[in-house]
Amino acid sequence: MIRVLFVCTGNICRSPTADGVFAKMIEDAGLAGKVIVDSCGTTGYHVGEPADRRAIQEARKRGYDLTHLRARKLIQADFENFDYLIAMDDGHLEALERACPEHYRDRVKLFLDYHPAHRGESVPDPYYGGTQGFTHVLDLIEETSRNLLKELRQTHKL
């Protein structure tokens, strides 16, 4: 079983979108019993809240359901319980690296490092913008998730 955790700030925009998109890709690929997907935030600002309504709406247009997701905060056990802790931006990456026990460091990754044209970049935060920001983020997440799935299949022989 491979466990993947997507991490952003409040767990209401970027990471739940990645969670919903990647979970559907895993299901569509017939890997639902082999890969577990979750998301969380580096802060507890929105614990228990659903994803941002704009993220839900944009995802729904493409067949992804985010309505069941609720924000949660990263906990120390996540470093042990997940094989991949994937930061949506460089600030989240730094927060994960600071909190991560040394022996789990190799599990911490930057999301767009799985996108050949955007390695080292951050997924922009759409929260303070309009719908077009959520559309752009969804585009990036879809493209990158396809590459992440390819990587998992090769690395873990799925």
N, C-alpha and C positions, 0 to 999 in steps of 0.2 A: 504494500500500500504506500503510495506516494502522497504526501500532504503538502499543499501549497497555500500560503497565507499572503494575501495582498494587504499592504499597509499604506494608509495616508494619514492626514491630520485628524479629522473628526469621524471618519468612516461613514460619510454620507454622500460623497460625490465619486471620487476616482476609484477608491478601493472596492466599494460595493459594485460599481460598474464592471470592474475587472473580474470580480467574484462571479457576477451573473453571466457575463460573456464567456468566461473560461469554463464555468460549470456546464453551460449549454454545449460548448465545443467538446468537452469531455464526454458528456452524455451522447451527443451525436456521433462521436467516434467509437462508441461502445466501450468506453473505459470507466464508466461510472463506479464500478466496483474496485477499480484499481487506483484512482486518483481522488483525493478528498480536497475540496476547495473551500476556503473561508476568507474573511477579511476582518480588519480591525483598524483602529486609529491609534496614533501615538498619544493622543489626549483623550480625556473623558468628557469633552464638551457636549457630545450628543448621545451618550450611552442610552440605549433603549429606543432611540428614535429611528424611524424608517429612513431610507435613502431620500435625498433631496427630490422633490416632485419633478423637477426638470430632468434629472438623471433617469427617473422612472419613466417619464414620458418619452424621452429620446430612445431609451432602450426598448421600450414596448414597440415603437415603430419598426424595429428590426427583429422583433420576435424574442426579446430577452425579458424575463420577468424578475424584477428586483423587489417586488412588493413584500416578499416574505423576509427580507433581510432587515436586521436591526443592528444599529451601531453598538460596538463594544470597544473597550480599550485593550491595548496590548498588555499581556501579563507575562511575567517571567517564564512561566511554564511553556509559553508559545515557542521559545527557542529550542526546547527539548522536543516538543510535540510536532513540529513542522520541519519538513526537509528543506523547504524553500520559504524564506521570509522575503517578500519582494516589495521593495520600497517604490512608491510612485514618483518621488522626486528626491533630489539630493539632500534636502533637509530631513526627510524621513530616513534616508540611508544613514545619515550621520547619527540620528537618534537611535536607530537600530544598532549601529556599530558601538555606540557608547553603552547601551544596555546589555548587549550580547556577551555571554560568557565566552572566553577565548576559544574554547574547544568547539563552539558552534559557529564561529565566524564565517566559515565557508558556506553556510546556509543563507547568508544575507546577500541579496542581489538588488540591482537597480533594474526596474521594469524595462525601460527602453534599451537596456543593453541587449535585449532579445530582438530588437528591431535594427536591421543592418544600416539603415539610413539615419538613425537617431541615437546611436550608442553614446552613453555618457550624458544624455539629456534628461530633462525632467518632463513628466506629463504636466501640462499647465493646469493650474487650479481654476476651474470654471465657476466657482461659487459666486463671485462678485460680478460676474458678467451676465450676458443674456444667453438665450437658447443656443446660439451659434457656438459658444464655448463648449457646451455639453456635446454638441454634434461633433466638433473637432476632437474632443477627448475620446468619444466613442469610436471615431475613425482610428485613432492611434491605438486604442485598446484592442480593437478587432485585429488589426494588422499584426500587432505585437503578440497577441495571444496565439495566433496561428503559428508564429515562429517558436513561441514557448512550448506549444504542444509538440511541434516537430522535435525540439530539443529533448523533451521528456521521453518521447518515443525512442529516440536514438540512444540516449544515455541509460535509460532503464529497460530497454528492449520491450517496450509495450506494444 
